[in-house]
């Protein structure tokens, strides 16, 4: 029975060792894939989601300012027409 227990312990240790090795391989593969994808994306003119959000906020503010300026121009044009009458 001791031989069976020893064999089972050896098998369990080999399985555990194999699983640890697979975990390490998985991490290595993920790192390598990430590196490849980042390298490929760096060749294109791609921006991050965070930077896109900043650009959208800036655009929204610019639109608001433009709208305010257009309203101000209309107001000034109206005043100029009233003065010229």
JONOR-V230750 format. One line per field, one symbol per residue. phi: phi as a letter, one per 40 degrees, with the letter a starting at -180 (. if undefined). psi: psi as a letter, one per 20 degrees, with the letter a starting at -180 (. if undefined). burial: 1 if it has 9 or more other ideal C-beta (glycine too) atoms within 8 Angstrom, else 0. A space follows every 50 residues. Layout:
BEGIN
phi: ???
psi: ???
burial: ???
END
This chain:
BEGIN
phi: .ccccccccccccccccccccccccccccccccdcccccccccbcbbccc cccccccccccccccccccccccdccccccccccc
psi: hhhgggggggggggggggggghgghgggggggggggghgghiirmprrgg hgggghggggghggggggggggggghgghgghhi.
burial: 00000000000000000000000000000000000000000000000000 01001000000000000000000000000000000
END
